[in-house]
Amino acid sequence: MKTITILFLTLFATMAALAQKQDTRYYEMRIYYCEPGKLPDLLTRFRNHTTKIFERHGMTNVGYWVPTVNDQNALYYVLSYPNKEARDASWKAFGADPEWKTVREESEKNGKIVSKVVSVFMNVTDFSPAVKAKQKNPERVFELRTYTASPGKLDDLLARFRNHTLKLFKKHGMENVVYWTTIEKDTTQSKLVYILAHKSEEAGKASFEAFRNDPKWVKARDESEKNGKLTVKVESMYMKPTDFSEIK
């Protein structure tokens, strides 16, 4: 009886520890598309003012990146909040902040900077590494990947990543940074969004080529797709971190 009690308490403690480790924060990826020639002005505004004002209003700066091929003059960045309600309250306070209003007006004396803003809301998956500030020298290149799962196949896709893909990525020199699932407004199936880090864009492409030809990956893929493909669309974009990003 004593042995059973000890085993039960150990199991309970382990489950409690795992629950505590699970990241329950509410994440937002924001994509700013700039007017022609205005991206440097936007980066200056973020570097000198915006990130600090965000922090003052309870928003956590996770990371800031620009695409390596940036024909849309875009800035990608991620913020985190305790929950959705905190997010909404923080943005309301930020919008009303006198310092922000002054900064915005002064930075736009010569014209509007941002032409379009897109937000993607996300939760961290249960198999994601912990999201934390990390900088390496030499600076890394990052890859943003978005997977649209086949109808009803998201759980199978997540299981494949959980049980196989992350380990194989690491085996082939790719660093798993973070994995999210999107929060959709309607009944649309969530997407898988994740970020990898590479020594360079060329290294990333070479790693993926080796990964795709790995017999263990081929076996895991084929077994997981016995009843049909798990994805209908895969998007990839290489990015470099800004000088003020918490993750580099």
C-alpha positions, 0 to 999 in steps of 0.5 A: 500500500505504501509503495502504491501511495508513493507511486501515485504521489510521484505521478501526481507531482510529475503531472503537476510539473508538466502542467506548470511548464505548459506555456498558456500565454496568448501570442500575436504575430503582427505583420506590418506592410510599409509604404514604399521606402518607409521600412527604415522609418518603421524600424527606427520607431520600433527601436527607439520607442515602440518596443519600450511602450509595449513593455510599459503596457504589459506586452512582452516583446518576443521577436522581430524579423524582416524577410530576407526577400522583402519585396513587400516592405514587411516587418514580422513580430511576435508579442505575448500576453497573459491572455486575450483580455490582457491583450485587448486592455494593453492595446487600448492603453497603448493607443491612448498613451500620450508618448505613443501619440507624439511618437507616431505624429512626429514619425509620420510628418513626411507621410504614412509609414504603414499601409496594412497590418495583419494579426495572427493569434496563436497558442503554443503547442504542447511539444514546443521548446520554451519560448525565451530570449536567445541571441547567438553570435554569429547571428542566425537566420530564421525560417517561418513555416506555416502548415495548412492541414488537410480537413480533420488532419491537424491532430495527426499532423501535430502527432507527427511533429511531436513524435518524429519531426522535431527530433529529425529536424534537430538531427539534421542541424535545425534548431526548433525555436517555437511551435504554435497553432493559430486561433481562428475566429470561426470553425476554420481548422487551426494552422501549424506555425513554427520557427526554425533557426539555421546558421544561414539560409543555404544551411537551412536548405541543405538541412531540409534536403537531408531531412527529406531524404532521411529514411526515418522521415520517409517511414514516419511520413508514409505511415502517418499518411496511410489514410491521406495526406496531412497537409494541403499547403506548406509555406516557408519564408526565411527571415533575419532578426532586427538589431532590437529583436529579443531573439537573434 
